[in-house]
Amino acid sequence: MRQGDPFDVMAMVIAISMAWSPVSNVYAATAQEPPEVHEQRRTLLRESVRRAMTADQV
């Protein structure tokens, strides 16, 4: 695992997840989107954090 401040990870997760928020200035998610789209976004966010916090594999 990489060393880091847990607050920084939380801030990163919130910032990434806000990209799909209804109040986002990038993209506005809606309840009409298929559940699969929301799950795909959650998976991407989870995997991004995992990769960011795991030591590089050589």
N, C-alpha and C positions, 0 to 999 in steps of 0.2 A: 504494500500500500504506500501511496505517496503521503508525505506529511502535509498538513494544511489545516487551516482554520475551518471548523464546521460551519461557521457563519458564512464564509465565502462560498461554500458548496450550496448552502441554502439560497443565497442571493443568486447564484448561477442557475439553479433549478427554477426559481421563481421567474427570472428573466427569460429563460428559454420557454417556459410554459406560457408566459404572457403573450408570446408570439401568436398563439391560437385563441386568445381571449376575445370575447365580444367587444372589449374596450381597446383592443390592440390597434396601433396605428399602422401595422403591417398587414394583418389579416383578421377578419372577424369570423370566428367560428359561430355556428348556429346549432340549435337542437335538431334541425332538419338533416344534418349530415349523418350518414350511416354510422352505427356504433363501431363498425370495423375501422373507420377513419380515426375515431377517437382512441381506440385501442392501439392503432399503429403509431399515433403520436406519443402515447404513454410509453410504448415500447422503445421508441426512438429516444425519448428523454431518459428513460432508465438506463439504456445501453450507453448513451453519451456520458452520463455521470459515472457509470461503472468504468468505462474506458479512461476517463479523465483521472479517476482516483486509483487506478491499478497501475502498478509499475509496468513499464514497457517490457514486452516480451521479445527476446532476441532469438 
